[in-house]
């Protein structure tokens, strides 16, 4: 039995696939064994280096406060960058050059600068005007917002442009203005298509909070790990534990995004939103009223 993309493997293909799978499994097992052996030979698997993670003081003093700062910076950056990126992405599609050109200049400028440099400049900018205790947080959030908002703006713009041109033409055909077409027709469809790329960028935001700890002293999770490992002398185990925490955080984020995407698709019954008759009549009424008021003026 064959599908649209490929034919069902025959006996020789099945045997070849089985051999490749076995070889890969053996190579993977050998790699894991070599890694565990190397860690054991250097004493990284000794219980004394892992015991701190079973004590509450290690979590309450080092890891949990650092995790809280990581989540705080990431959440603030997401909340600000998402709407800001949407505004600039839509602005780049404007018919007015005085809106489109400045928006494009801002997006391209901040997208070209590494986020670490933005954090450093923001930290210097806030020097003297922001209290030293919260200045690293402000600098990290500022750098993440400027960079990721510009990237999200391109995602929004590309998502809207990926829709068939007939969608916008259908909106004009029923008397909708461009802003109404964008709000009622284009954006609802583009959101579902853009969601995987948006989630990928949100994962980048979570991980990039560690840059603030490396350069400007922001006490996020990775920097708190450094303080803890200096006290307990368990550098490699602490890196492993923090890596697992980041994996869990990003897994939770991607799982939620997958659920949200499925929910949106099941709600719309397709990848695009269907505008009901009542909504069309309301939009036409608003458009007609606006055009009448404009003509009266």
Secondary structure in CASP SS format (residue, H / E / C, confidence):
PFRMAT SS
TARGET T0000
AUTHOR 0000-0000-0000
METHOD secondary structure of the structure
MODEL  1
X C 1.00
X C 1.00
X C 1.00
X C 1.00
X C 1.00
X C 1.00
X C 1.00
X C 1.00
X C 1.00
X C 1.00
X H 1.00
X H 1.00
X H 1.00
X H 1.00
X H 1.00
X H 1.00
X H 1.00
X H 1.00
X H 1.00
X H 1.00
X H 1.00
X H 1.00
X H 1.00
X H 1.00
X H 1.00
X H 1.00
X H 1.00
X H 1.00
X H 1.00
X H 1.00
X H 1.00
X H 1.00
X H 1.00
X H 1.00
X H 1.00
X H 1.00
X H 1.00
X H 1.00
X H 1.00
X H 1.00
X H 1.00
X C 1.00
X C 1.00
X C 1.00
X C 1.00
X C 1.00
X H 1.00
X H 1.00
X H 1.00
X H 1.00
X H 1.00
X H 1.00
X H 1.00
X H 1.00
X C 1.00
X H 1.00
X H 1.00
X H 1.00
X H 1.00
X H 1.00
X H 1.00
X H 1.00
X H 1.00
X H 1.00
X H 1.00
X H 1.00
X H 1.00
X H 1.00
X H 1.00
X H 1.00
X H 1.00
X H 1.00
X H 1.00
X H 1.00
X H 1.00
X H 1.00
X H 1.00
X H 1.00
X H 1.00
X H 1.00
X H 1.00
X H 1.00
X H 1.00
X H 1.00
X H 1.00
X H 1.00
X H 1.00
X H 1.00
X H 1.00
X H 1.00
X H 1.00
X C 1.00
X C 1.00
X C 1.00
X C 1.00
X C 1.00
X H 1.00
X H 1.00
X H 1.00
X H 1.00
X H 1.00
X H 1.00
X H 1.00
X H 1.00
X H 1.00
X H 1.00
X H 1.00
X H 1.00
X H 1.00
X H 1.00
X H 1.00
X H 1.00
X C 1.00
X C 1.00
X H 1.00
X H 1.00
X H 1.00
X H 1.00
X H 1.00
X H 1.00
X H 1.00
X H 1.00
X H 1.00
X H 1.00
X H 1.00
X C 1.00
X E 1.00
X C 1.00
X C 1.00
X E 1.00
X C 1.00
X H 1.00
X H 1.00
X H 1.00
X H 1.00
X H 1.00
X H 1.00
X H 1.00
X H 1.00
X H 1.00
X H 1.00
X H 1.00
X H 1.00
X H 1.00
X H 1.00
X H 1.00
X H 1.00
X H 1.00
X H 1.00
X H 1.00
X H 1.00
X H 1.00
X H 1.00
X H 1.00
X H 1.00
X H 1.00
X H 1.00
X H 1.00
X H 1.00
X H 1.00
X H 1.00
X C 1.00
X C 1.00
X C 1.00
X H 1.00
X H 1.00
X H 1.00
X H 1.00
X H 1.00
X H 1.00
X H 1.00
X H 1.00
X H 1.00
X C 1.00
X C 1.00
X C 1.00
X C 1.00
X H 1.00
X H 1.00
X H 1.00
X H 1.00
X H 1.00
X H 1.00
X H 1.00
X H 1.00
X H 1.00
X H 1.00
X H 1.00
X H 1.00
X H 1.00
X H 1.00
X H 1.00
X H 1.00
X H 1.00
X H 1.00
X H 1.00
X H 1.00
X H 1.00
X H 1.00
X H 1.00
X H 1.00
X H 1.00
X H 1.00
X H 1.00
X H 1.00
X H 1.00
X H 1.00
X H 1.00
X H 1.00
X H 1.00
X H 1.00
X H 1.00
X H 1.00
X H 1.00
X H 1.00
X C 1.00
X C 1.00
X C 1.00
X C 1.00
X C 1.00
X H 1.00
X H 1.00
X H 1.00
X H 1.00
X H 1.00
X H 1.00
X H 1.00
X H 1.00
X H 1.00
X H 1.00
X H 1.00
X H 1.00
X C 1.00
X C 1.00
X H 1.00
X H 1.00
X H 1.00
X H 1.00
X H 1.00
X H 1.00
X H 1.00
X H 1.00
X H 1.00
X H 1.00
X H 1.00
X H 1.00
X H 1.00
X H 1.00
X H 1.00
X H 1.00
X H 1.00
X H 1.00
X H 1.00
X H 1.00
X H 1.00
X H 1.00
X H 1.00
X H 1.00
X H 1.00
X H 1.00
X H 1.00
X H 1.00
X H 1.00
X H 1.00
X H 1.00
X H 1.00
X H 1.00
X H 1.00
X C 1.00
X C 1.00
X C 1.00
X C 1.00
X C 1.00
X C 1.00
X C 1.00
X C 1.00
X H 1.00
X H 1.00
X H 1.00
X H 1.00
X H 1.00
X H 1.00
X H 1.00
X H 1.00
X H 1.00
X H 1.00
X H 1.00
X H 1.00
X H 1.00
X H 1.00
X H 1.00
X H 1.00
X H 1.00
X H 1.00
X H 1.00
X H 1.00
X C 1.00
END
